[in-house]
Amino acid sequence: MKKISNYKKWDYNQQEDWCFQSKFTQSPINIQTDQVQPLIDEGNILVNYDTVLSDVFDTGCAIQGNVSGHAMINGRRFKLKQFHFHAHSEHTIDGTKFPLELHLVHQAQNGHYAVLAIFIQIGKNAPDLEPIVESFHTLNLTKSLNLEGILPNNRTYFHYEGSLTTPPLTENVEWYIFKSPIEISQSQFQRLTERYSQNHRNQQDLNQRPVLYKEIN
C-alpha cells in the first residue's frame, strides 16, 4: 500500500491563483479541426514501456503511476517519467469533451518535455487497462500491465507546443494528442474517478500557435 499525500500546493477550484511566467503558450486548448495544418515530417511515434509499475501514489490532485520506458518521437528519445488521468478531458476537439484524458509524461535528456495524450470514452471494458485501474483504485502495485496496449490502434494525432497543465505550468512542452479515443467500461471509469472527478485545468488561449495534424495509416 502506498502512502496517500493530502498536501496541496494548489487547488483546481482556485486556478486564478496559479503562477506561471507566460500566458501565450499554455495548455490545454481546444483543437479546431478546420484550422489544423498538415505535419510534413515523418512524424513517427514509437513507444517501449516496461510491464511493471514501479510506484503508484496520490499526489493530492491526481493518482500517478511510474513506469520505466521511453518513446521515440521523430527520432528523438524521451524517457517516460509518469502517467496520470484528468477528469474530464483537458483538451477538446471542436469543443467536444471526453470523460477522461490520459497523460503519458516524457522528458528528454536535455530536460525538454513531451506528453502523449489519449482521450477516453465510456463503452466496452478495456482488459489492457484493468491492471492500471485496479492499482490506481487501491494504491497497490498489482500484476503486470501492458501500457503500450492501451494506445489507440489509429495513431493519427494533433501536435502543438504548450505547457504542463499543472503547476509550475512549465512551457516548451511538446503535445501529441491522439485523435481516436479509447474505451473503458462504466465500472472502470468509476474506479478511476473515485478520488478525483474534476481535476482538469481550464482551457487556455491558442494565441495564433499552429496546431499540426499527422495522419497515420
SERO-4910 file (N, C-alpha, C, O; in steps of 0.05 Angstrom, whole numbers):
BEGIN
 pado doro    nc1    nc2    nc3   cac1   cac2   cac3    cc1    cc2    cc3    oc1    oc2    oc3
  Met    A     17    -24      0      0      0      0     18     25      0     36     27     16
  Lys    A     12     43    -18     27     68    -20     15     90     -3    -10     92     -2
  Lys    A     31    106      9     22    127     26      7    148     10     16    156    -12
  Ile    A    -16    158     20    -31    179      7    -22    206     18    -20    210     42
  Ser    A    -16    223     -1     -8    250      7    -32    269      5    -44    270    -17
  Asn    A    -39    282     26    -62    301     26    -53    330     23    -69    348     24
  Tyr    A    -27    334     19    -16    361     18    -19    373    -10    -12    360    -30
  Lys    A    -31    397    -12    -35    410    -37    -22    438    -37    -25    453    -18
  Lys    A     -7    443    -58      4    470    -61    -14    487    -78    -11    512    -79
  Trp    A    -33    475    -91    -51    489   -109    -78    474   -110    -80    451   -102
  Asp    A    -98    488   -121   -125    477   -120   -139    482   -147   -137    504   -158
  Tyr    A   -152    462   -157   -167    465   -183   -189    485   -180   -198    497   -201
  Asn    A   -199    490   -156   -221    510   -153   -210    538   -151   -226    557   -149
  Gln    A   -184    541   -150   -172    568   -148   -150    571   -170   -128    579   -163
  Gln    A   -157    565   -194   -137    566   -215   -127    594   -221   -105    597   -232
  Glu    A   -143    614   -214   -134    641   -219   -110    648   -202    -96    668   -207
  Asp    A   -104    632   -181    -81    637   -164    -56    622   -173    -35    626   -162
  Trp    A    -59    606   -194    -35    592   -204    -16    611   -216    -24    629   -231
  Cys    A     10    607   -211     30    626   -222     44    613   -246     51    589   -245
  Phe    A     49    629   -266     64    620   -289     77    644   -303     67    666   -300
  Gln    A     98    639   -318    114    660   -329    101    674   -353    104    698   -357
  Ser    A     87    659   -369     76    669   -394     47    660   -398     40    638   -388
  Lys    A     31    676   -411      3    668   -417      0    661   -446    -22    657   -456
  Phe    A     22    659   -461     20    657   -490     22    629   -501     13    624   -523
  Thr    A     34    610   -486     37    583   -497     29    563   -475     44    544   -470
  Gln    A      6    567   -464     -4    550   -442    -22    528   -453    -33    530   -475
  Ser    A    -26    508   -437    -43    485   -443    -63    481   -420    -58    489   -398
  Pro    A    -86    469   -426    -95    456   -451   -109    476   -470   -112    499   -463
  Ile    A   -116    466   -494   -130    482   -513   -153    466   -526   -155    442   -523
  Asn    A   -170    481   -540   -190    468   -558   -177    466   -585   -166    485   -596
  Ile    A   -179    443   -597   -169    438   -624   -191    442   -644   -210    426   -644
  Gln    A   -188    461   -662   -208    466   -683   -198    452   -708   -178    461   -720
  Thr    A   -211    431   -716   -201    414   -737   -201    427   -764   -186    419   -782
  Asp    A   -217    448   -768   -217    462   -794   -194    482   -796   -191    496   -816
  Gln    A   -178    484   -775   -155    503   -775   -128    490   -771   -108    503   -769
  Val    A   -127    463   -770   -102    450   -766    -86    449   -792    -98    451   -814
  Gln    A    -60    446   -790    -42    446   -812    -29    418   -814    -23    406   -793
  Pro    A    -23    408   -838    -10    382   -840     18    382   -830     33    401   -834
  Leu    A     26    361   -816     53    357   -807     68    344   -830     61    322   -839
  Ile    A     89    357   -839    102    348   -864    126    329   -859    135    316   -878
  Asp    A    136    328   -834    159    309   -830    148    281   -825    124    276   -827
  Glu    A    166    263   -819    159    235   -817    138    230   -795    119    215   -799
  Gly    A    142    242   -772    121    242   -752    117    216   -736     96    213   -724
  Asn    A    136    198   -737    132    172   -724    134    175   -694    151    189   -684
  Ile    A    117    160   -679    119    158   -650    120    128   -644    101    113   -649
  Leu    A    142    120   -632    146     92   -625    151     91   -594    166    107   -584
  Val    A    137     72   -581    140     70   -552    150     43   -544    145     23   -557
  Asn    A    164     43   -521    174     18   -510    173     21   -479    191     32   -467
  Tyr    A    151     11   -467    147     14   -439    150    -12   -424    145    -33   -434
  Asp    A    159    -10   -399    161    -33   -381    133    -44   -375    113    -30   -380
  Thr    A    132    -68   -364    106    -81   -359    100    -82   -329     82    -96   -320
  Val    A    116    -67   -313    112    -67   -284    112    -39   -273    129    -23   -280
  Leu    A     91    -32   -257     91     -6   -244    112     -5   -222    115    -24   -206
  Ser    A    129     16   -223    149     19   -202    138     34   -178    149     31   -156
  Asp    A    117     49   -182    105     64   -159     77     73   -167     72     78   -191
  Val    A     60     77   -148     34     89   -152     26    104   -127     28     92   -105
  Phe    A     18    129   -129     12    144   -105     -7    167   -111    -11    175   -135
  Asp    A    -17    178    -90    -36    201    -91    -20    227    -88     -8    231    -67
  Thr    A    -20    244   -109     -5    269   -107    -20    291    -92     -8    311    -86
  Gly    A    -45    286    -86    -62    306    -75    -80    319    -95    -99    333    -88
  Cys    A    -74    315   -121    -91    325   -142    -96    305   -164   -112    310   -183
  Ala    A    -83    282   -163    -87    260   -182    -73    235   -171    -56    237   -153
  Ile    A    -80    212   -182    -65    188   -177    -44    186   -199    -50    188   -223
  Gln    A    -19    181   -191      3    180   -210     16    153   -210     20    141   -189
  Gly    A     22    142   -234     36    117   -237     63    122   -249     66    139   -267
  Asn    A     83    108   -240    110    110   -251    118     83   -264    115     62   -252
  Val    A    127     85   -288    135     62   -304    160     69   -319    162     91   -330
  Ser    A    179     51   -321    202     55   -337    195     52   -367    176     38   -374
  Gly    A    211     65   -384    206     62   -413    213     88   -427    222    107   -415
  His    A    208     88   -453    215    111   -469    197    112   -494    185     93   -501
  Ala    A    197    136   -506    184    140   -532    204    152   -551    220    169   -543
  Met    A    203    143   -576    219    155   -597    201    172   -614    182    161   -627
  Ile    A    205    198   -613    188    217   -628    205    231   -649    222    247   -642
  Asn    A    199    225   -674    215    236   -696    245    232   -692    261    249   -697
  Gly    A    252    208   -682    280    201   -679    292    211   -653    316    207   -649
  Arg    A    277    224   -636    288    234   -611    277    217   -588    254    210   -587
  Arg    A    294    212   -569    287    194   -547    277    210   -523    291    229   -514
  Phe    A    254    203   -512    242    215   -489    237    193   -468    224    173   -474
  Lys    A    247    197   -444    242    177   -423    214    182   -410    207    204   -404
  Leu    A    200    160   -406    174    162   -393    178    167   -363    191    152   -349
  Lys    A    167    190   -354    170    197   -326    147    188   -308    151    177   -287
  Gln    A    122    191   -318     99    184   -303     74    186   -320     75    197   -342
  Phe    A     52    175   -310     27    179   -324      4    183   -304      6    174   -281
  His    A    -17    196   -313    -39    203   -295    -64    209   -312    -62    211   -337
  Phe    A    -87    212   -299   -112    217   -313   -123    244   -304   -119    253   -282
  His    A   -138    257   -322   -154    281   -316   -183    276   -323   -189    264   -343
  Ala    A   -200    285   -306   -229    283   -310   -241    311   -306   -237    324   -286
  His    A   -257    319   -326   -260    308   -353   -235    314   -369   -215    323   -357
  Ser    A   -236    310   -395   -212    316   -412   -205    345   -410   -222    363   -408
  Glu    A   -179    350   -412   -170    378   -411   -170    390   -440   -180    412   -444
  His    A   -161    375   -459   -163    384   -487   -191    376   -497   -204    357   -487
  Thr    A   -200    390   -517   -225    384   -531   -220    385   -561   -201    398   -571
  Ile    A   -237    371   -576   -236    372   -606   -261    384   -615   -283    373   -611
  Asp    A   -259    408   -628   -282    423   -637   -303    426   -614   -327    425   -619
  Gly    A   -292    431   -591   -309    436   -567   -320    411   -553   -333    413   -533
  Thr    A   -313    388   -564   -323    363   -552   -305    353   -530   -281    350   -534
  Lys    A   -317    349   -506   -302    338   -483   -305    308   -482   -324    296   -493
  Phe    A   -286    295   -469   -287    267   -464   -286    262   -434   -276    279   -419
  Pro    A   -297    240   -424   -298    235   -395   -271    236   -382   -268    244   -359
  Leu    A   -250    226   -396   -223    224   -384   -202    231   -405   -207    229   -430
  Glu    A   -179    239   -396   -156    243   -413   -132    232   -398   -126    240   -376
  Leu    A   -117    214   -411    -93    202   -400    -69    217   -411    -66    222   -435
  His    A    -51    225   -393    -26    238   -400     -2    220   -394      2    211   -371
  Leu    A     14    214   -414     39    200   -411     61    221   -414     67    230   -435
  Val    A     74    227   -391     92    250   -390    121    239   -394    130    222   -379
  His    A    134    250   -414    161    241   -421    180    265   -419    172    288   -420
  Gln    A    206    259   -416    226    280   -414    252    271   -428    261    248   -424
  Ala    A    263    289   -444    288    283   -458    311    288   -439    308    300   -418
  Gln    A    335    280   -448    359    284   -431    365    313   -427    376    320   -406
  Asn    A    357    330   -446    361    359   -443    340    373   -426    340    397   -423
  Gly    A    321    357   -415    300    369   -398    275    375   -412    255    383   -399
  His    A    274    373   -438    250    381   -454    228    360   -450    234    336   -450
  Tyr    A    203    369   -446    181    351   -442    166    345   -467    164    361   -486
  Ala    A    155    321   -468    135    313   -489    114    296   -476    119    278   -461
  Val    A     89    303   -481     66    289   -469     49    277   -491     41    290   -510
  Leu    A     44    251   -488     25    237   -505     -2    237   -490     -3    229   -467
  Ala    A    -23    247   -503    -49    249   -491    -69    231   -505    -70    230   -530
  Ile    A    -85    216   -490   -104    197   -501   -132    204   -489   -135    205   -465
  Phe    A   -151    209   -506   -178    213   -498   -191    186   -491   -185    166   -503
  Ile    A   -208    186   -470   -221    161   -461   -251    166   -460   -260    185   -447
  Gln    A   -266    148   -472   -296    150   -471   -306    124   -459   -292    104   -458
  Ile    A   -331    125   -449   -343    102   -436   -356     84   -456   -372     93   -473
  Gly    A   -350     58   -455   -360     39   -474   -354     11   -464   -363      3   -442
  Lys    A   -340     -4   -479   -334    -32   -472   -310    -33   -452   -294    -14   -450
  Asn    A   -309    -55   -438   -287    -59   -419   -260    -60   -433   -258    -71   -455
  Ala    A   -239    -49   -420   -212    -48   -431   -194    -67   -415   -184    -58   -394
  Pro    A   -190    -92   -424   -173   -111   -408   -145   -101   -403   -134   -105   -382
  Asp    A   -133    -88   -424   -105    -78   -420   -103    -56   -400    -82    -52   -388
  Leu    A   -125    -42   -395   -124    -20   -376   -131    -29   -347   -126    -15   -328
  Glu    A   -143    -53   -345   -153    -62   -319   -131    -63   -297   -137    -54   -274
  Pro    A   -107    -73   -302    -87    -72   -280    -81    -43   -271    -75    -39   -247
  Ile    A    -81    -24   -289    -77      4   -281   -101     14   -265    -97     27   -244
  Val    A   -125      8   -274   -149     16   -259   -148      5   -231   -153     20   -212
  Glu    A   -141    -20   -228   -140    -33   -201   -119    -20   -184   -123    -15   -160
  Ser    A    -95    -16   -195    -73     -4   -180    -80     25   -171    -75     33   -149
  Phe    A    -92     40   -189    -99     68   -183   -122     69   -163   -124     87   -147
  His    A   -139     49   -163   -162     48   -145   -153     40   -117   -163     52    -97
  Thr    A   -135     21   -115   -127     11    -88   -101     23    -78    -94     20    -55
  Leu    A    -86     36    -96    -59     46    -90    -40     23    -83    -21     27    -67
  Asn    A    -45      0    -94    -27    -23    -92    -14    -29   -118    -26    -25   -139
  Leu    A     11    -39   -117     24    -48   -142     14    -75   -148     20    -95   -135
  Thr    A     -2    -77   -170    -15   -102   -177      1   -116   -199     25   -111   -203
  Lys    A    -12   -135   -212      2   -151   -232     12   -134   -255      7   -110   -257
  Ser    A     26   -148   -273     39   -134   -296     18   -120   -313     -6   -128   -314
  Leu    A     27   -100   -328      9    -84   -344     20    -82   -372     44    -86   -377
  Asn    A      3    -75   -391     11    -70   -419      4    -42   -426    -17    -36   -438
  Leu    A     21    -23   -419     16      5   -423     15     11   -453     -1     28   -462
  Glu    A     32     -2   -469     31      2   -498      5     -7   -510     -4      5   -529
  Gly    A     -7    -27   -498    -32    -38   -509    -56    -20   -506    -76    -24   -520
  Ile    A    -54      1   -489    -77     19   -486    -76     42   -506    -96     57   -508
  Leu    A    -54     45   -520    -54     66   -541    -74     59   -562    -78     36   -569
  Pro    A    -87     79   -574   -107     74   -595    -94     60   -619    -71     65   -626
  Asn    A   -110     43   -632   -100     29   -656    -93     49   -678    -74     46   -693
  Asn    A   -110     69   -681   -105     91   -700    -88    112   -686    -97    125   -668
  Arg    A    -63    115   -695    -44    133   -682    -44    161   -694    -25    176   -689
  Thr    A    -64    168   -710    -66    195   -720    -67    215   -697    -81    210   -677
  Tyr    A    -52    237   -699    -50    255   -676    -49    284   -684    -44    291   -707
  Phe    A    -55    301   -664    -51    330   -666    -26    337   -650    -20    324   -630
  His    A    -13    358   -659     12    366   -645     13    397   -643      7    411   -662
  Tyr    A     21    406   -620     26    435   -616     45    438   -593     51    420   -578
  Glu    A     56    463   -590     74    470   -569     58    484   -546     44    503   -551
  Gly    A     60    473   -522     45    484   -500     60    483   -474     84    489   -472
  Ser    A     46    475   -453     57    475   -426     47    450   -411     29    436   -420
  Leu    A     59    445   -388     46    427   -369     20    439   -360     17    463   -360
  Thr    A      1    422   -353    -26    432   -345    -29    434   -315    -51    440   -305
  Thr    A     -8    429   -300     -8    432   -271     16    449   -263     37    449   -278
  Pro    A     15    464   -242     38    480   -233     63    462   -231     62    440   -220
  Pro    A     86    472   -240     92    500   -246     85    510   -274     94    531   -283
  Leu    A     69    494   -289     59    502   -316     82    508   -335     81    527   -351
  Thr    A    103    492   -333    127    494   -350    119    495   -379    103    479   -388
  Glu    A    131    513   -394    126    516   -423    146    500   -440    163    486   -429
  Asn    A    145    504   -466    162    489   -485    157    459   -482    176    443   -483
  Val    A    132    452   -478    124    423   -477    112    415   -504     94    429   -514
  Glu    A    121    393   -515    110    383   -540     86    366   -533     88    347   -518
  Trp    A     63    372   -545     39    357   -541     33    340   -566     33    350   -588
  Tyr    A     27    315   -562     18    296   -583     -8    284   -573     -8    267   -555
  Ile    A    -30    292   -585    -56    285   -576    -69    266   -596    -75    274   -619
  Phe    A    -73    241   -589    -85    222   -608   -114    229   -613   -129    235   -595
  Lys    A   -121    229   -639   -148    237   -647   -169    216   -638   -190    224   -629
  Ser    A   -163    191   -641   -182    170   -635   -182    163   -605   -161    157   -594
  Pro    A   -205    164   -592   -206    156   -564   -205    126   -560   -211    111   -578
  Ile    A   -198    118   -536   -201     90   -528   -226     88   -510   -237    108   -501
  Glu    A   -234     63   -505   -258     59   -489   -251     44   -463   -233     28   -462
  Ile    A   -266     51   -442   -266     36   -417   -295     32   -408   -313     46   -418
  Ser    A   -299     14   -390   -326      8   -381   -334     29   -360   -318     44   -349
  Gln    A   -360     30   -354   -370     48   -333   -357     42   -306   -351     60   -291
  Ser    A   -354     16   -300   -342      8   -275   -313     17   -273   -304     27   -253
  Gln    A   -298     15   -295   -270     24   -295   -269     54   -292   -252     65   -277
  Phe    A   -287     68   -305   -288     97   -303   -294    106   -274   -281    124   -263
  Gln    A   -313     92   -261   -320    100   -233   -296     95   -214   -292    111   -196
  Arg    A   -281     74   -218   -258     69   -201   -236     89   -206   -223     98   -187
  Leu    A   -232     97   -231   -211    116   -237   -217    144   -226   -199    159   -221
  Thr    A   -242    150   -224   -250    177   -216   -261    179   -187   -272    199   -179
  Glu    A   -258    157   -173   -269    156   -145   -257    178   -128   -271    191   -113
  Arg    A   -231    183   -130   -217    203   -114   -218    231   -127   -221    251   -114
  Tyr    A   -215    231   -154   -213    257   -168   -231    256   -192   -225    243   -212
  Ser    A   -253    270   -191   -273    270   -212   -273    297   -227   -287    300   -247
  Gln    A   -258    317   -218   -258    343   -230   -230    355   -229   -227    378   -220
  Asn    A   -210    341   -238   -183    351   -236   -173    359   -264   -154    347   -275
  His    A   -185    379   -275   -177    389   -301   -172    419   -300   -185    433   -286
  Arg    A   -152    427   -316   -147    456   -318   -165    468   -339   -173    456   -358
  Asn    A   -172    494   -334   -188    509   -354   -172    512   -379   -147    514   -379
  Gln    A   -186    514   -401   -172    517   -427   -160    545   -430   -170    565   -419
  Gln    A   -138    545   -446   -122    570   -450   -125    579   -479   -132    564   -497
  Asp    A   -119    605   -483   -120    616   -510    -98    604   -527    -76    599   -518
  Leu    A   -105    599   -552    -85    588   -571    -64    609   -578    -41    602   -582
  Asn    A    -72    634   -581    -53    656   -587    -37    651   -612    -13    654   -613
  Gln    A    -52    643   -633    -41    640   -660    -20    618   -663     -5    617   -682
  Arg    A    -18    601   -643      0    578   -646    -10    559   -667    -35    555   -668
  Pro    A      7    548   -683     -2    528   -703     -8    501   -689      6    493   -671
  Val    A    -30    488   -697    -36    461   -689    -32    443   -713    -46    448   -734
  Leu    A    -15    424   -711     -8    406   -734    -24    380   -731    -32    372   -710
  Tyr    A    -27    367   -755    -43    343   -756    -27    322   -772    -18    327   -795
  Lys    A    -23    299   -760     -8    277   -774    -26    253   -776    -33    241   -756
  Glu    A    -33    245   -800    -49    221   -805    -31    197   -807    -13    197   -824
  Ile    A    -36    177   -791    -20    153   -791    -38    131   -802    -58    123   -789
  Asn    A    -31    120   -824    -47     99   -837    -39     71   -827    -50     51   -835
***
